[in-house]
Amino acid sequence: MENKQMELAWRLVEHTGANVFITGKAGTGKTTFLKRLKEESSKAIVVLAPTGIAALNAGGMTIHSFFQLSFSPYIPGVGQAESGARFKRYSKDKIKIIRSIDTIVIDEISMVRADLLDAIDAKLKRYRNSTLPFGGVQLVMIGDMQQLPPVAKEEEWRLLSEHYRSPYFFDSKILETTPYETIELTKVYRQKDADFLKVLNAIRENRADQNTLRILNSRYIPEFNPPESERYIRLTTHNRQAHDVNSYKMKELKTEPYVFEAEIEGDFPELIYPIDRYLTLKEGAQVMFVKNDSSGARRYYNGLIGHISSISESGKVTVVTDESIPPIEVEKEEWENTSYEIDEKSNQMKEKVVGRFSQLPLRAAWAITIHKSQGLTFDKAIINASASFAHGQTYVALSRCRTLQGLVLEQPLPPYAIICDRLVSDFEHVCSAREADSSKVDMLENDFEQRFNLEIPDLTGLRNALESLHRVLQISHAATFPKLTATYGDIFNNKFNELFKVSLRFQDQLRRMSAEGVSPSRIHERLKAASTYFLKELSPIFQFLKDIPSEIDNKDALKKFLNAMTSVEYEAKLKDALMTATLEKKLSAVDFLQIKHDISLSDSTWVKISNKAKGSHISNDIENPELYEALVEWRRAKAQEEGVPAYMILGNKTLVILANEIPQDEEDLSSIPGIGKKKKADYGADLLNIIKNFTL
């Protein structure tokens, strides 16, 4: 990396578990840093952004799409995280992916609303079965708070203002109680002019005085109308202004229009089209490249201005720029809409291309909105920011230019056009005062290693999952299997909770040993001893869990049971795998994360085993488990034959009574709850035949 801050940021993300806010002025390399993370990190990283275009540029997904969130406000504490319309159910694969993530990177964090960050926290806690902030996932936030702010419509803010001081992400409930480190990238790569940088910094830091305005307004040139060959681009505050300029200029050209249609494959929503699907171009049109040259020849970059010198009958477009000799023959570029999936071969999370958009990487560019210019760099720009209406808008516009000389103001810049939110300024001052340095990063790296040691015997996640299953069993199993449910309650409340207390005491011991400077080899010996103990004590509990039957009549109760069992199985397998591996060697950070990934993405097996009613504890409720199993199999086959749910054949409680009472004839069948005249007529012969075969 080219500077100290970049290297510190890399160490924080790659070698610690700390949450991180990476900020910096326009042109300081934030996008470059994100690209390195995607290409080189050893962690399982998901890249997200608040808007479709930002996600496309970052090579990730939108926050709403990944977490399947609606666009309605998230109100803390009203239960939406569990059942509201804002939260949609996850597929099994999505849950696996959620559990396998090490780090979530959110680009353009300045545009993320506070309630959206709290919604992310709620989702991660729920599906990772964790009370830790963001479910224990490392959160990396990248952005410049002096750029575009989050959007909160009046009716939305009316609801949110009762819960949040401001719409900014830093006022989210979760960040009020969650520590995070700040790194500011300070080396500016875009501007080299020291005087211009001073002006930009004054605007950025809300220090613009009369002298600052005097310098800027020296670039006001009334009725400035440069020749097309100068290739100035106009930056406007509103979409309509840019559209009108481009439409007028295009109509002025007397050359023939050509329409180029994009090629679209798979899932590529219109909301994230990088340019027009139907692109109208003419010879002589001023255009801007909207993508870097993917050929590797570096003939053009995102934001380069030029003009179309020719369009052939076959549709070949040639663009001339000030920086490119010879002219560029432009071919279609491809944008990819990505998602995340589980690779079947490697059983690892990976990016998946779900859609492609192929089009000439050009747009008419006599004018562009300030919003769309974010992230771009121009040599020459005509700016009209006098009608700025949002925090940071003027700063974004001015900082697109490399030099003060390349900037022309269409209207004088009044003081009120420089809008800086005091809350943002206060936040930045706090961040600056607590910015992480080398010694802090050293400490966090050590803490990260210690966290791995502490997590091996930590039974908190397993305890939370078992507690959730306990609540579910009261609904799903208590009526049919009262003795089994009571036994589970005894195991959880007594045996497991005693183990949990032991695990807490052991973690305290590890902390003391680490603080006293005990050697890693001795700490590992203690971890091995603890792993041996916990594996022995947990084994019978895990076996009991595997044998819990999943035959449940109520569809909703069955779904809750399966979800709860899946969470328990994940936590149990993770503990077993970590402790078993600890017996073999001292785990490195890479070993630890790989084990977690493998367990997170593995398939569930316990529920499949429990479909068969076997296990010694089943006999506490079922006197003849083999007969019960035969009845369950018959009911499953009959339900499939008739195309109805199994419980419509016979209820599960009825099967238990049949297996316990063993009726011998139709008169005995009539006394069984759940078997009326029709059920007896339809299924009586089958049931008696099964029972007869069992008693032979």
N, C-alpha and C positions, 0 to 999 in steps of 0.2 A: 504494500500500500504506500501511497505517496506522502502521507503525513501522519503525525502521532495520533490525532483524533480518530482517523480511519482505523488505525491499528487497534486502538483501545475499543472502538465500537465492535470490531471483529472478535476480539477476545471476549467481550461481554456476551455476545450472541453465541459464539461457538463453544466457549469453555466455561460458561456459568449458566445458572438457571434464572438469573435476574431478569425482571421485566425492564425494558429499555425504551427510552424516547430518544430517537436520533433526529436532530434538527440541524438547521444551517440555512444561511442565506441562499437566495437564488443562485444557481450555478456552482455550488460547492461540492457536487459529486454524490448527492443522495441516491440518484438513479444508478450510478456506477456501483455504489456499495450494494444496493439491492440485487443488481445483476450478479455480483460476486457471490452473494449469499446463495442464490438459486443454483449457481454452477458448482460451488466448491464446498458448501457446508456438509458435514457428516450427519447432521440432524435431519429428522423427518419434518420438513418445513412446508407449510401451506401459506401461499401469498394471496392476500385479499385486498380489496380497495372499495371505497364507498360508491363509485359509479362504474357503469359499464366501460366507458372509454378509459378511465383510470386503470381498471382491471386489465383491459386489453393491453395497455401500454406497459403494465407491470408484469404481464405474463401470468396472471392469476385469475381468480374469480371475484365476483362481487360478494360482499358480506352477506347480503340478503339471499343470494342464490345458494351459497355454500351452507348457510345455517337454515335455509328454507324459512325465512322470516317474511311476514307481510310488511307493508310500508306504514302501518298504523303505529302511533306512539306506543312505546313500552312504558307502562306505569309500574314502578317498583312496588312490590309487596301486595299485588292484587291477584297473584296466582296464575298469571298468564304463562309463566314458564312451564307450568304443568299442563294446562288444558285450554288456554285461550286460543282464539282463531289466529293470533299472531304466530303461534308455534305449530308447525305441522309435524306429523309423525315421521321418524327416521326409518329407513330401511336397515336391515341387518348390516349390510356393507358400509353404510354411512356411519353407523355406530362403531364399527370396527375402526374405520378411518379416524373418527373423533378420538378414540382411545389410543390410537397409535401416534398421534401428533406430539412432537417435542416442542415445536415453535410455530406460532402464528405471526406472520408479518402483515401489518396493515399499512399500506402506502397511502399517501395523501391524507394523513390523519387529521389535518386541520378541518377537513370537510365531514368528519365523523361526529355525529351528534351524541351527546352524553347518554341518552337512553339506549342508543344502539349498542354502546359498549357494555352497558348493564345487561342487555338482552344476550349478548355474547357470553358474558360471565355466567348467566343463569343456564344457558344451554350447556356449556362445558361442564359446569358443576353437576348438572343432572345426569348427563350421559357418561361422564367419567367417574360418577359415584364418589365425588370428592367435595369437601367443604373448603378446599384451598382456593384462593383467587384464581379465576379462569380455569378451575379444575386441575390446577397444577401445571398447566401449559405455560410455557414462556411466551410472553407477549412482547413483540418488537414493533414500535410505532415510529413511522418515518414521515416527516413532513415539516413544513415551515408554517408556523402560526401566523406569520405576516402575509400569507397568501390567502386563498379563498376560504371563507368560513362555512360552517354547516348551515343547512337550510331548514328553517322551522316556520311553517306557515302559521298565520295568525291563530287559527283554530287549534293547531297542534300545540303551539306555545302556551295557549290558554290552559291546556291540560298539564303540560309539562312544567310550567312555571311554579306550580304548587309543590314540586318535588326537586327542582333543580335551580341553582343560582343562575346558570347560563346554559345555552345549548352546547358549549364547547366540551370536547371529550374529557378535558381535565377536571370538569365539574361532575363527572359521573360518580355514582355512589361507590362503585368498586374502587376507583382510584383515590377516593378520600381516605381509604383505610389500607391501601396496598402500596408498598414502597416500589419505586422504580428509579432506575438510574438514567441520567441525562448525559448525552454526548453531543456537543455542538461542533459540526464540521465548519471550519473557519476559512480554509483556503479557497478563494474564489477563482474559478477557472474561466468564467465567462467574461468578466471585465478586467482589463489591465490598467485602466486609467484611474490613478489614485484619487484624483479630485472628484471624478464621477462616483467612485465608490463612497466617498465621504457624503456626497449628496444623497445617494441611495440609503446609506445607513442612517442618516438624519431622518429620512421619511419613515424608514422601517422602525426606528426606535422612538417615534413621535417627538423628535427634537427639531422638526423643520421650523426654521425662523424666517425672518424677512430676507436674510441673505440667501438661504436655501432656495426660496421662491424666486429671488432675483436671478440666480444662476440658471434655474430651470426655465424661467420665462424669457431668458435671453435666447432660447431656442424657439420662441413663438415667432413664426414668419407668416404674416397675413397673406391670405390668398395664395398660399404656396401650391404650385402646380408643376411638379417636376416632370420632365419628359419620361416616357415609358421606359427608356433605356436605363434610367436611374434605379428602377425596380424598388421603389418604396412600397411598403405595405401599411395600410391604415389599421390602427387598433381602435375598436369602438366598445362602448360600454354595453350596448344592447344588440341583440340578434338582428332586429329589423334594420338597423343602420348598416351593418355589414352586408346583409342581403341586398339592400337597395343599391349600395355602391357596386357590388359585384354584378348585379343584374343590369344596371345602367351601362357599365363598362363593356360588358359582353355584347349588349345590343349595339353599341357604338361600332363594333367591329363589323366590317362588311364581308368578312370571309364566311365560308360555308360552315355550319355547325355539324359536328359529329357527336353521336351519342354512343357511349361505351357502357355496356351492361356488365355488371359484376357477376362472377360465377360463385354461387353459394352452394356449399355442401353441408349436409347434416344440420346440427343445431347451431344456428347463428342468428339470434334475435335482432330484429330491426333496431331495437333500442341501443345496441352496441355497434352498429355499422360505423366503421372508421371514416368512411366517406360515402358519397351518394351511390346508391345502387345503379342509378342511371346517370352517368357523368357526361355532361355536355361541355365540349371543348371546341375552340376555334383557333386557327392560326393567328398568331399575334397576341393571344390571351396571356396575361400575367398569371403564373401559377406558382404554387408552393408544393414542394415535396412533403408528403405526410408520413414518410417512413424512411429509415436508414437503408442504404443499399445493402441488400442481403447477399449480393454476389461476392462480397469481400473486396471489390475493387474501389470502394469508397468514392464513387462518382457523385453521390449526393447524400444528404442527411435530412432528417426531419426538421423542416423549417427553412430549407434552402429555397430562395426565390429565383425564378427565371421566367422566360417567355417561350411560347411554343413557336418554333421557327417553321415547322412543316407538319402536315398530317397527310399521309399518303392515302390513296384509294383503298389500300388493303388495311388501313387503320393504324399504320405505324406512326407513332408520335415522337417528334424530335424536340428536345428542349435545350435552349442555350442559357447558360448562366454566366455570371461574371467570374466564377471560380472554376469553370470546367471548359477545357479545350482538349479535344474537339467536343462538339455538341453531344448531348446524351440521347441515345435512342432508348426510349422508356418502354419497359415491358411490365406486365402485370406483376404485382407483389402479392404475397399471401399473408393474411392475418389468421391466427388460430384462436378459436374459442376453446379454452381448456377446462377440464374438470379433474377430479381426483378419484382414483379407483384402486382396487387391490389387484396387483399382478398375480395371475394364477400360478405362473411358473416360479417366481421368486418369493411369492407370498409377502410382498412388500407394497406399501403405498406408492403410487406413482402418478404423474400427471398424464391425463388422457386427452387427446384432441377430439372434441365432440362435434366441431364444426369448423368450416373454413370459408373465408371470404377473399376472393381473388379479384383485384381491380387495379387499374393504373394508379400509382401512388401520388396522385395529383389532385389539387382542388384550385378553383379560381381563387386568386389571392390578391386582388386589389385591396381587400379588407378582410379582417377577421375579428371576432370578439376577443376581448381581454381574457375571458374565461377559457376559450379554446386555445389561447396563446400560451397558457401556463405550461412551463417545461420547454418552450422553444427559445431560440436565439436568433436575433435579426441584426443585420448590419445597418439597415436603414428602415426607419419606421416613422409614420405620421400618427401622432397620438392625440386623441380627443378624450381626455379623462376629466374634463370639467364637470361632467354629469355623473361622476362616480357615485354609487349609492351603497357600497358595501365596504366593510373593513378590508384593507389590503388591496383593493382593486387598483388604485393608482400605483402602488408599489409594484404590483405584478406587471403592469403595463410598462413602466419605466425600466424595470430590471430586465426586460426582454432584450434591450439594446446593449450592444457591446461597448459603445462609446457615447458620450454626450453629443459629439458632433454628428453622429448618425441619427440623432433624435430630433424631430421637428414637432412642435406643438401646434395643433390646428386652432386651439383657443388658449388664451392665457390660463394658467392653472391657479384657481383661487384657493385660499387657505382651507375652505370647507370641503374641498375635493380630496384632501388628504385625511382619510378616515382611519383612525387607529382606535381600537377598542381598549379601554383602560384595563379590562380584565385580562386581556392577552398580554399587555405590557407588564402587568403585575406578575403573571404566571412566568413570563420569560425571565424576569428578575430573580424569581425564586429558583428557577432551573439553573440559571447562571451561577448562583451562589452555591448550589449543591452538585455541580457537575463532577462526574466521576474522574478520578485521577489514577495514576498507575498503582499507587498503594491500595486504593479502594478495589481496583480490579484484581490485584493479587489476593486480597482477602476474600473476594467473592469466588475466585477460582478455587481457593482452599475450601470454602464453604460448600461449593458444588461437589467436591470429592467427598466431603463428610456427609453430605445429604444422601449420597448413594449408600454409604454404610448404615445410616440411620433407617433408610427405607427398607432394607432387607428384613429386619425383624419388626417393622412397623405394621401392626394389624388394623390400623384405623379404617382403611378402605374395605377390608374384609368385614369388619364390625358393622360398618354402615350398610353394606350389602345384606348381611345376615339379619340386621334389624329390619330392613325393608321387607325381606322375605318373611320374617315373623309376622309382620302386619298383614301381608298378603295371605298367608296360610290361615289366618283367622277367618278370612272370607272364603277362600277356595277349598280348604280341606277340613276345617273344624267339624262341620256337620257330618261328613262321610267318614273321616278318619280322626275321631276325637282323641284317641290314645296317641296316635302318631303326632298330632299337633301339640299335645301336652308334653310329649317327650322332647320335641324340638324346642319348646319353650324352656324346658329344664336345662337342656344342653346350652342354649344361647345365654340364658340368664345366670347360669352357674358356671359350668365348665369353661365355656369360651370366655366369659367376662373375666374369669380368674386368669386365663392365659393373656388376655388383653392387658391386665394390670401388670403382669410379669413383663410384657413387651415394653410397657412404658418405663418400668424401672431399668430395664436393660438399655433402653435408649439414653436414659439419664447417665448411666454408667459409661456409655460410649462417648457422650459429650464431655464428661469429666476426663476421661483418658485422653481425648483429643486436646483439651485445654491444657493438660499437664505435659503435653509433648510426648506421650507414649508412642513408641515406634509403630509403624504400619504393620509390621509382622506380628506384634503382640495383639494389636487390635483385630487383625485377621483371625488369630487363634480364638479370640473371644467370640467373633462372629461365627466361626465354625462350631464352637460349642453350643451357641444359641441356636444355630440352624439345626443341629442334631436334636436338641431338645424340642423345638417347636414342630419339626417334621414328625416326630414320634407322637406328640400330643394332638396334633391336628389331623393325623391320618384317620382315626376312627370317626372324627366329625365329618371329614370329607366323604367317607364311605357312606355314612348315614344320609348325607345330602344327595349323593348319587342315586340312592334307592327310593327317594320320595316319588310316588306315582304322579303322573301328569294327566290322568283321566279325570277331567273336570267337565261338568255339563254346561255350566254358564260360560258363554263365549268371552265376555268381558273379563271374568275372573281368570279364565284360562290364559288370556293374553297377558294379564298382570303377573300371573304366576311364571309364565315363560320368560317375561322380561326380567323379573326378579331373579330367577334361577340363572339366567345368562350373566347377570351382574355378579352373582355369587361365584359362578364358575370361573369367570375371568379373574376375580380377585384371588380365588383359591389356587388356580393354576399359576398365577404370577408369583404368589408366595412360594409355592412348591418349586418352581423353576429357579427363582433367585436363590433360595436356600440350598437347593441341590447343587447349583453351580458354585456356590460359596464353599461347599465342602471340597471341591476340586481345585480351586485356585482363587487368588485375590482378583476380584472383578475390576476391570478398568471402566472408564466412562463409556467407551465404545461397547464393551461387553454388556454393561448394564442396559444401555439403550437398545441394543440389539435384542436382548431377551424380552424387553417390554414390547418391542415391535412384533416379535414372533408370537407372543401370547395374545396381543391385541388383535392380530389379524387371523388367528386360528379359528377353526370352526367349533361350534358347540357340540359336545358329545354326551354330556350328562343327561340332558333331557331325552335323548334317544334311548339311553340305557334305562331311564326311569319309566319309559312307556311300558315296560314289562314289570309286573307287580311282583318283584322278588326282593329278598332282603329280610333278615330276621325280624326287623321292627314292624314290617307289614303285618305279621301274624298277630300283633297286638290288637289290631282292629279286624283282621280277616282270618278266620279260623282255618280256612282252606284256600291259601293263596294260589295254588295251582288251578283249582276250579275257577277262582275269580279271573285268573289270566285267560283261561279258556273262554269264559263268558265275554270278556273284553274283546278277544279276537273275533268271536262270533258276531258281536254287535258291530264291530268295525266293518266286517265283510258285508253284513246285512245293510248297513247304512250306505255303503258304497253301491250295493246292488240297487237300492231304492232311490239313490240320489238325494239323501236327506242327511242332516247332521246326526251324529251318533246318539245324542241325548233324546232325539225324537223316536228312536227305537225303544230304548229303556234308559231311565236315569241311572247315574252312577251309584246312587245310594241303593237303588233296587238291586243292582248287581251284587253289592256287598251283602245285602240281606239274603239273596239267593245262595251266595257262597257260604254263608254262615248257617243258614237254617236247612239247606238241602231238601227242598220239597220233593215228595215222591210221586205225587199224582196231581191231577187238575184241581182237586179240592184244596190241596196244600197250596197250589199256585194262587188260588183265589184269595188266600189270606196274606199274600205278599203285597205290601204297599207299592203302588205304581203299576200293578198288573190288573187291569179291569177286564171286562168281557172281551172287548175287541183285541187287546194285547194278548189275552190268553188264546183267542181264536187264531190270531195271526202267528204267534210265536211260541205258544205253549208246547207244541210237539217238539220243536227244536230244543227248547230249554230242558225239557225232561230227558231228551236223548243225550244231551251234553252231561247232565247230572248222572244219568245211568252209566255212561261210559266212565265217568270219574269214580263211581262207587264200586265198579266191578273189581 
